[in-house]
Amino acid sequence: MNVNLKEVFQPKFFGLFKKGKYNSSKFTSDLIAGIIVGIIALPLAIAFGIASGVTPQQGLITAIVAGFLISFFGGSDFLIGGPTGAFIVIVAGIVGQYGMQGLIIATIMAGVFLILMGVFKMGVIFKFIPYPIVVGFTSGIALTIFSTQMKDFFGLPLDLEVPAGFIPQWICYFQNLGSINWVELAMSIVCLVICFSWGKVTKKVPGSLIALIVGTLASVLLSKFAGIEFSTIGSKFPELANGLPMPKPVAPEFDYETVKGLVSPAFTIAILCAIESLLAAMVADGATGKRHHANTELIGQGVANIITPLFGGIPATGALARTMASINNGGKSPVTGIIHAVVLLLIYLFLMPYAVYIPLSCLAAILVQVAYNMSEWRTFKYLLRGDKSDVAVLLITFFLTVIVDLTVAIEVGVVLAIVLFVRRVMQTSNISVLDGHHLAATEDDEVASMENTDMLDIPDGVEVYEIDGPFFFGLASRFEELEQMKKPGTKVRIIRMRKVPFIDSTGINNLRNLCERTHKRGVTVILSGVTEKVHQSLVKFGVDQEIGSDCIFPHIVPALEKAKELVK
């Protein structure tokens, strides 16, 4: 397969300054939007880092490094990159089983997978993933995030070991109801109310940031003047009390067994990254009228996920909420994403020592809002009205994500997507018997419907079957049924292929087997309406010689003439 890198890798940022497309007015818009989006990303990056089982600075490092690289190398004018809620479950699982070294290796492997997807032009494939599967994933992830935050939301003891599974988690919560810290719960509820209601005051400043500020100030003041202590980032990560160290590049230690065990999680990260980033890019296109380059975006995401973990970061992808915030605040180009990363870097350098005072209950409330926004419960409810197969796919993906494992859900979801695609294509392909004794002397259906169209007689002893749609492996069972439909006295079977756009190797094999069995029964097969593309496939596999080149015709008229000669 020939790959033209210039065709698949066209970063939007690289072409931004050509022919005077970029000016000071656009930069001013990007600067304002970038500052706002950077502030919006701050509480989310910290919360996603802690929820993923790593440190808050690792979440922030991810937003800085990946946010810059995704905007610099990406294929969208508007996509803002960073850590997202979709990765919380899979990252926490990898860290729990393989540690940080395992997460670094898995993220790098995922980056390689993403680059390969982009290089081999697989970006368009993700547009064909059925919507019920996407909703099942996102709703399942949302419920899982909600479940993981209940420990901090209810102020349960820091040293309480909460199991990983959804059902064991809730068993643990119910068993520890007596340990609820009502003051922490009150903090969670207040912060949650702020998150949801602040939008009525203004949409320029996110409610999550206001909740973070209010929660932190309340924690400090209540601790100082009332002696009420809260579980904070500092109590969970006491090493941060001396300030945040500058990230240093780390070299992962690869070994065969670890890499083999991480193939499946890495594939899950890559698929999640591709789905979320390309969906966000498509939404951004719809809001702005621009068009993203899917394969370039995959390559850009891959580069970001290879480099970011080397600085201690976690998996990253395009974030829809931050992308729409950029658009709504006037963002015009990838420069917005780069400025957002610079803003976060400045916060990391000068303000992060104060992060130790942030209450965990406040971060839990922010993530509960994130889970609610991710849940798409209205869409989920709407899809339950669909046909049984779509509902089944939705529920299977949802429950596998919540109860079993996100990796299993992704793998099953991909298989379901393939099965559904094949099923849909099979519904467009059919083999039918042309009843009656006459055929229109044309291959054009519109012309055939006219009253003055010449009609051709079907001689006795001749049967005509028509294939409508692609001739591929999905028609194998129909061919077996077709064989059983032979009428007594049939000497010639014409297979009309005017509506067959292509034939694959399995279709060729089925056709060959049909012809062999038909010949053994003393019936001759004639192909009519064979297009040039289909004929080339027949020649390539030598089927034209087996059937006989004198029995393959581009039109029905000579095919019927040949049939008349054979039945005499």
C-alpha positions in Angstrom: 0.0 0.0 0.0 1.5 3.3 -1.1 1.3 6.1 1.5 1.7 9.7 0.7 2.6 11.4 3.9 1.9 14.9 2.5 -1.7 13.7 1.8 -2.4 12.2 5.3 -0.4 14.7 7.4 -1.5 18.3 6.9 -1.5 20.1 10.3 -3.8 23.1 10.3 -1.2 25.1 12.3 1.4 24.6 9.6 -0.7 26.2 6.9 -2.0 29.0 9.2 0.5 31.7 8.2 0.5 31.1 4.4 -0.9 33.8 2.1 -1.6 36.1 5.0 -4.5 34.1 6.4 -3.6 35.0 9.9 -3.6 38.6 11.3 -3.6 40.5 14.5 -7.4 40.5 14.8 -7.5 36.8 14.8 -4.6 36.6 17.2 -6.5 38.8 19.7 -9.5 36.6 19.5 -7.4 33.5 19.9 -5.6 35.1 22.9 -8.8 35.9 24.8 -10.3 32.4 24.0 -7.0 30.7 25.0 -6.9 32.4 28.4 -10.5 31.5 29.1 -10.1 27.9 28.0 -6.9 27.5 30.0 -8.8 28.7 33.2 -11.6 26.3 32.3 -9.2 23.4 31.9 -7.4 23.9 35.2 -9.9 22.3 37.7 -10.7 19.5 35.2 -7.0 18.6 34.6 -6.4 18.4 38.4 -9.6 16.4 39.0 -8.9 14.0 36.1 -5.4 13.4 37.3 -6.5 12.4 40.8 -9.5 10.4 39.6 -7.2 8.5 37.3 -5.0 7.3 40.2 -2.1 9.6 39.5 -1.1 13.0 41.0 -2.8 16.4 40.2 0.4 17.7 38.6 0.4 14.8 36.1 -3.1 15.8 35.0 -1.9 19.3 34.6 1.3 18.3 32.8 -1.0 16.3 30.4 -3.1 19.4 29.7 0.0 21.4 29.0 2.1 19.1 26.9 -0.7 17.3 25.0 -2.7 20.5 24.7 0.2 22.1 22.9 1.0 19.1 20.7 -2.6 18.4 19.7 -3.1 22.0 18.5 0.3 22.1 16.9 0.1 18.8 14.9 -3.6 18.3 14.7 -6.0 18.4 11.8 -8.7 20.6 13.3 -8.8 24.4 13.5 -10.6 24.3 16.9 -9.9 21.1 18.8 -8.6 21.6 22.3 -6.7 18.6 23.7 -5.9 17.3 27.2 -7.0 14.7 29.7 -10.7 13.8 29.6 -13.1 11.8 31.7 -13.2 9.0 29.2 -9.8 7.8 30.2 -10.3 7.8 34.0 -11.5 4.2 34.1 -8.9 2.7 31.8 -6.0 4.8 33.3 -6.9 3.9 36.8 -7.0 0.2 35.9 -3.6 0.2 34.2 -2.0 2.1 37.1 -3.5 -0.3 39.6 -2.2 -3.4 37.7 1.0 -2.2 36.0 2.0 1.0 37.8 3.2 4.2 36.2 5.7 2.4 34.0 2.9 0.4 32.6 0.8 3.4 31.9 3.7 5.2 30.1 4.3 2.1 27.9 0.5 1.7 27.2 0.1 5.4 26.3 3.2 5.3 23.9 1.8 2.1 22.3 -1.6 3.8 21.9 0.2 6.8 20.2 1.9 4.4 17.8 -1.5 2.8 17.0 -3.0 6.2 16.3 -0.2 7.3 14.0 -0.6 4.0 12.0 -4.4 4.6 11.8 -3.8 8.1 10.4 -1.0 7.0 8.0 -3.2 4.2 6.6 -6.2 6.6 6.2 -8.5 5.0 8.7 -9.9 8.3 10.0 -13.0 7.9 7.8 -13.8 4.5 9.4 -14.7 6.0 12.8 -17.5 7.8 11.1 -19.2 4.5 10.6 -19.2 3.4 14.2 -22.9 3.1 15.1 -24.3 5.8 17.3 -25.8 3.4 19.9 -22.2 2.0 20.5 -20.8 5.5 21.1 -23.6 6.5 23.4 -23.3 3.1 25.3 -19.6 3.8 25.8 -20.0 7.4 27.0 -23.0 6.7 29.2 -21.2 3.7 30.8 -18.0 5.7 31.4 -20.1 8.5 32.9 -21.8 6.2 35.4 -18.4 4.6 36.3 -16.9 8.1 36.9 -19.8 9.0 39.1 -19.4 5.7 41.1 -15.7 6.3 41.7 -16.3 9.8 43.1 -18.7 8.7 45.9 -15.9 8.1 48.4 -14.7 11.7 48.3 -18.2 13.1 47.7 -19.4 11.5 51.0 -16.2 12.2 52.8 -15.4 8.6 53.6 -12.0 8.0 55.2 -8.9 8.5 53.0 -7.5 5.1 54.0 -10.7 3.3 53.0 -9.8 0.8 50.2 -12.6 1.0 47.6 -12.7 -2.0 45.1 -12.4 -1.4 41.4 -15.6 -2.9 40.2 -18.9 -1.0 40.0 -21.0 -3.5 42.1 -18.2 -4.1 44.7 -17.8 -0.3 45.0 -21.4 0.2 46.0 -21.3 -2.7 48.4 -18.4 -1.0 50.0 -20.2 2.3 50.2 -23.3 0.8 51.8 -21.1 -1.0 54.3 -19.5 2.3 55.3 -22.6 4.5 55.5 -21.8 5.1 59.2 -18.5 6.7 58.2 -20.0 9.5 56.2 -18.5 12.9 57.0 -21.5 15.3 56.9 -19.3 18.4 56.7 -17.5 17.0 53.6 -20.9 16.0 52.1 -22.2 19.5 52.7 -19.1 20.9 50.9 -19.7 18.5 48.0 -23.3 19.6 47.7 -22.5 23.3 47.8 -19.8 22.9 45.2 -22.1 20.8 43.0 -24.9 23.4 43.2 -22.4 26.1 42.2 -21.2 23.9 39.2 -24.8 23.5 37.9 -26.2 26.9 38.7 -23.3 29.3 37.9 -24.3 29.2 34.2 -27.4 31.3 35.0 -25.0 34.0 36.3 -22.6 34.0 33.4 -21.3 31.5 30.9 -18.0 33.3 30.4 -16.5 31.8 33.6 -17.1 28.1 34.3 -19.0 27.0 37.4 -16.3 24.4 38.1 -13.7 27.2 38.5 -16.0 29.1 40.9 -16.7 25.9 42.8 -12.9 25.3 43.1 -12.2 28.8 44.4 -15.2 28.8 46.8 -14.4 25.3 48.1 -10.7 26.1 48.6 -11.4 29.3 50.5 -14.0 27.7 52.6 -11.7 24.9 53.5 -8.9 27.2 54.5 -11.1 29.6 56.5 -13.0 26.8 58.3 -9.8 25.1 59.2 -8.2 28.3 60.5 -11.2 29.8 62.4 -13.4 26.8 63.3 -11.0 24.0 63.5 -13.0 22.0 60.8 -10.5 19.9 58.7 -11.2 18.7 55.2 -9.5 16.0 53.2 -7.5 18.0 50.6 -5.0 17.4 47.8 -2.3 18.1 50.4 -3.6 15.4 52.8 -3.7 12.9 50.0 -0.4 13.9 48.4 1.7 15.3 51.3 4.8 15.4 49.1 3.3 18.4 47.3 3.6 20.5 50.4 7.1 21.5 49.3 5.9 22.6 45.9 5.7 20.9 42.5 8.8 19.6 40.9 9.5 20.5 37.3 8.7 17.5 35.1 11.7 15.6 33.8 11.8 13.3 30.8 11.6 9.7 31.8 12.7 6.7 29.7 10.3 3.7 30.0 11.7 0.3 30.5 10.2 -2.0 27.8 10.1 -5.7 28.2 8.2 -8.3 26.1 5.8 -9.6 28.8 4.7 -6.1 29.8 4.2 -5.0 26.3 2.3 -8.1 25.4 0.0 -7.6 28.4 -0.6 -4.0 27.5 -1.6 -4.4 23.9 -5.3 -4.7 24.7 -5.4 -1.6 27.1 -3.3 0.4 24.6 -5.7 -0.5 21.8 -8.6 0.6 24.0 -6.8 4.0 24.7 -6.2 4.4 20.9 -9.8 3.7 20.0 -11.2 5.9 22.7 -8.9 8.7 21.7 -9.8 8.4 18.0 -13.6 8.2 18.7 -13.6 11.2 21.1 -11.3 13.4 19.2 -12.9 12.9 15.8 -16.4 13.3 17.2 -15.4 16.5 18.9 -13.8 17.7 15.6 -17.0 16.9 13.7 -19.1 18.8 16.2 -16.7 21.8 15.9 -17.1 21.6 12.1 -20.8 21.7 12.4 -20.6 24.8 14.7 -18.2 26.7 12.5 -18.6 25.5 8.9 -15.0 24.5 8.7 -13.6 21.0 7.9 -11.1 19.0 9.8 -8.6 16.5 8.4 -9.3 13.2 10.1 -6.1 11.4 9.3 -3.9 14.3 10.3 -5.8 14.5 13.5 -5.1 10.9 14.3 -1.4 11.4 13.6 -1.4 14.5 15.8 -3.1 12.6 18.6 -0.6 9.9 18.2 2.4 12.2 18.5 0.9 13.8 21.6 0.4 10.5 23.3 3.9 9.3 22.5 5.6 12.5 23.9 3.3 13.4 26.8 4.0 10.2 28.9 7.7 10.9 28.6 7.1 13.9 30.9 4.9 11.9 33.3 1.6 12.7 31.6 -1.4 10.4 31.0 -3.4 9.7 27.8 -5.0 12.7 26.2 -7.5 13.4 23.4 -9.7 16.2 22.0 -12.1 17.5 24.7 -15.5 18.5 23.3 -16.5 20.8 26.2 -13.2 22.8 26.1 -13.4 22.9 22.2 -16.9 24.4 22.3 -15.8 26.8 25.0 -13.0 28.0 22.7 -15.5 28.4 19.8 -18.0 30.2 21.9 -15.4 32.6 23.2 -14.1 33.6 19.7 -11.3 31.1 19.1 -10.3 31.1 15.4 -7.4 28.7 15.0 -5.1 26.2 16.6 -3.3 29.1 18.2 -6.1 29.1 20.9 -5.1 25.6 22.0 -1.4 26.6 22.2 -2.2 29.7 24.3 -4.4 27.6 26.6 -1.4 25.3 27.1 0.9 28.3 27.9 -1.7 29.7 30.4 -1.7 26.3 32.2 2.1 26.3 32.2 2.1 29.7 33.9 -0.4 28.4 36.5 1.7 25.3 37.1 4.9 27.4 37.7 3.4 30.1 39.9 0.1 29.1 41.4 0.1 25.3 41.9 1.7 25.4 45.4 -1.8 26.5 46.5 -3.4 23.4 45.1 -2.7 21.5 48.3 -5.6 23.4 49.9 -8.2 22.2 47.4 -10.7 19.9 49.1 -11.2 16.4 47.5 -14.9 16.8 48.1 -14.9 19.9 45.8 -13.1 17.9 43.1 -15.6 15.1 43.5 -18.4 17.5 42.9 -16.7 18.8 39.7 -16.3 15.3 38.4 -20.0 14.5 39.3 -20.9 17.4 37.0 -18.5 16.0 34.3 -20.2 12.6 34.6 -23.7 14.1 34.3 -22.7 16.1 31.2 -21.1 12.9 29.7 -24.0 10.7 30.5 -26.2 11.8 27.5 -29.2 10.4 29.4 -31.6 12.1 27.2 -30.0 10.6 24.1 -29.9 7.2 25.9 -33.6 7.4 26.7 -34.3 8.4 23.1 -32.4 5.5 21.6 -34.3 3.0 23.7 -37.2 3.8 21.3 -35.2 2.3 18.4 -35.4 -1.1 16.8 -34.5 -4.1 18.9 -31.0 -4.6 17.4 -30.0 -1.0 18.2 -31.4 -1.2 21.7 -29.6 -4.5 22.3 -26.3 -3.0 21.1 -26.8 0.1 23.3 -27.5 -1.9 26.4 -24.7 -4.5 25.8 -22.1 -1.8 25.4 -23.4 0.2 28.4 -23.5 -2.8 30.8 -20.2 -4.2 29.6 -18.6 -0.8 30.3 -20.1 -0.4 33.7 -20.1 -4.0 35.1 -17.3 -5.8 33.3 -14.5 -3.7 31.9 -14.0 -0.9 29.5 -11.4 -2.8 27.5 -13.9 -5.7 27.0 -16.6 -3.2 26.1 -14.4 -1.6 23.4 -13.4 -4.9 21.9 -17.0 -6.2 21.9 -18.2 -2.8 20.6 -15.8 -2.9 17.7 -17.0 -6.4 16.8 -20.6 -5.3 17.1 -19.9 -2.3 14.8 -18.5 -4.7 12.2 -21.4 -7.1 12.6 -24.0 -4.3 12.3 -22.2 -2.9 9.2 -22.2 -6.3 7.5 -25.8 -6.7 8.4 -26.8 -3.4 6.9 -24.9 -4.1 3.7 -26.5 -7.6 3.5 -29.8 -5.9 3.6 -28.9 -3.9 0.6 -27.9 -7.0 -1.4 -30.4 -9.5 -2.6 -30.8 -12.3 -5.2 -34.3 -12.6 -6.8 -36.0 -14.7 -9.4 -37.4 -12.7 -12.3 -40.9 -14.1 -12.7 -42.9 -14.0 -15.9 -41.9 -14.7 -19.5 -40.6 -11.2 -20.6 -37.7 -9.0 -19.9 -37.1 -5.3 -20.9 -34.5 -5.0 -23.6 -32.5 -2.5 -21.5 -30.3 -2.4 -18.5 -31.8 1.0 -17.4 -34.6 0.6 -14.9 -36.0 4.1 -15.7 -36.2 3.3 -19.4 -37.6 -0.2 -18.6 -40.6 1.4 -16.8 -41.7 3.2 -20.0 -44.6 1.8 -21.9 -42.9 1.8 -25.3 -39.9 -0.3 -24.1 -39.1 -3.3 -26.2 -39.7 -6.6 -24.3 -37.7 -9.8 -24.8 -39.1 -13.3 -24.4 -37.6 -15.7 -21.9 -37.4 -19.1 -23.7 -38.6 -22.2 -22.0 -35.9 -24.0 -20.1 -34.3 -20.7 -19.1 -34.3 -19.1 -15.7 -33.2 -15.6 -14.9 -32.0 -14.5 -11.5 -30.9 -11.0 -10.6 -28.3 -9.9 -8.0 -29.0 -6.4 -6.6 -26.2 -4.9 -4.6 -22.5 -5.8 -3.8 -21.6 -9.5 -4.5 -19.7 -10.3 -1.3 -19.5 -13.0 1.4 -22.8 -12.0 2.9 -24.7 -13.5 0.0 -23.3 -17.0 0.5 -26.4 -18.4 2.2 -28.7 -16.9 -0.5 -26.7 -18.8 -3.2 -27.4 -22.0 -1.4 -31.1 -21.2 -1.4 -30.9 -20.2 -5.1 -29.6 -23.6 -6.0 -32.6 -25.3 -4.5 -34.9 -23.2 -6.6 -34.1 -24.9 -9.9 -37.3 -25.8 -11.8 -37.7 -29.0 -13.7 -36.6 -28.8 -17.3 -34.2 -25.9 -16.7 -31.2 -26.0 -19.0 -29.8 -22.5 -18.7 -29.6 -20.2 -15.7 -28.9 -16.5 -16.5 -27.5 -14.5 -13.6 -28.1 -10.9 -14.2 -25.4 -8.7 -12.6 -26.2 -5.2 -13.9 -26.6 -3.9 -10.3 -23.5 -5.5 -8.9 -20.9 -2.7 -8.3 -18.1 -5.1 -7.1 -17.4 -8.7 -6.3 -15.0 -9.8 -3.6 -12.9 -12.9 -3.3 -15.6 -14.7 -1.3 -18.2 -13.8 -3.8 -15.9 -15.1 -6.5 -15.6 -18.4 -4.6 -19.3 -18.7 -4.1 -19.9 -18.0 -7.8 -17.3 -20.6 -8.8 -18.9 -23.3 -6.5 -22.4 -22.5 -7.8 -21.2 -22.8 -11.4 -19.5 -26.2 -10.7 -22.6 -27.7 -9.0 -24.9 -26.3 -11.6 -22.8 -27.7 -14.5 -22.9 -31.2 -12.8 -26.6 -31.0 -13.0 -26.5 -30.3 -16.7 -27.4 -26.6 -16.4 -25.3 -23.9 -18.1 -24.6 -20.6 -16.3 -24.6 -17.4 -18.3 -23.7 -14.0 -16.7 -25.2 -10.8 -18.1 -24.9 -7.2 -17.3 -21.3 -7.7 -16.1 -19.6 -4.3 -15.6 -16.0 -3.7 -16.5 -14.9 -3.7 -12.9 -16.6 -7.0 -12.1 -15.3 -8.5 -15.3 -11.8 -7.6 -14.3 -12.2 -9.5 -11.1 -13.5 -12.6 -12.9 -10.5 -12.5 -15.2 -8.1 -12.0 -12.4 -9.3 -15.2 -10.6 -9.7 -17.2 -13.9 -13.5 -17.5 -13.5 -14.1 -16.3 -17.0 -12.3 -19.4 -18.3 -14.2 -21.8 -16.0 -17.6 -20.3 -17.0 -16.5 -19.7 -20.6 -15.8 -16.3 -21.9 -18.6 -16.9 -24.5 -21.1 -17.1 -21.6 -20.3 -13.7 -20.1 -22.1 -10.6 -21.5 -22.4 -6.9 -20.7 -26.0 -6.9 -21.8 -29.1 -9.0 -21.4 -29.9 -9.2 -25.2 -26.9 -11.3 -26.3 -27.2 -13.3 -23.1 -30.8 -14.4 -24.0 -29.7 -15.1 -27.6 -27.0 -17.4 -26.3 -29.6 -19.1 -24.0 -31.9 -19.7 -27.0 -29.1 -21.5 -28.8 -28.4 -23.7 -25.8 -32.0 -24.8 -25.2 -32.7 -25.8 -28.8 
